[in-house]
Amino acid sequence: MGAFIMLGTLFGLIVLIFALVLRYDPQARRTSVQGGRKAS
């Protein structure tokens, strides 16, 4: 059970950091969107 809580916290922090980067760095979001469109 403890391992499950630790993994949940770890993934939660990763998602939180990723969301904050996308929220406060629009340049990174534009680059990723344009790269995705070029690849497909």
C-alpha positions as a printed Julia matrix, in Angstrom:
40×3 Matrix{Float64}:
 0.0    0.0     0.0
 2.84   2.37    0.82
 4.45   1.71   -2.56
 1.15   2.51   -4.29
 0.92   5.84   -2.43
 4.52   6.7    -3.32
 4.0    5.89   -7.0
 0.78   7.9    -7.08
 2.55  10.87   -5.51
 5.45  10.58   -7.95
 3.21  10.5   -11.02
 1.07  13.28   -9.57
 4.11  15.52   -9.19
 5.26  14.74  -12.73
 1.84  15.65  -14.13
 1.72  18.81  -11.99
 5.14  20.0   -13.2
 4.24  19.21  -16.82
 0.97  21.16  -16.51
 2.74  24.14  -14.94
 5.35  24.19  -17.72
 2.62  24.2   -20.39
 0.65  26.86  -18.47
 3.51  29.32  -17.97
 5.63  28.62  -21.08
 3.41  29.11  -24.16
 6.49  28.99  -26.41
 7.12  25.36  -25.42
 3.46  24.55  -26.09
 3.56  26.12  -29.57
 6.76  24.27  -30.45
 5.32  20.91  -29.38
 2.07  21.53  -31.28
 3.85  22.55  -34.49
 6.23  19.58  -34.18
 3.29  17.21  -33.75
 1.55  18.61  -36.82
 4.7   18.3   -38.96
 5.25  14.69  -37.84
 1.72  13.53  -38.72
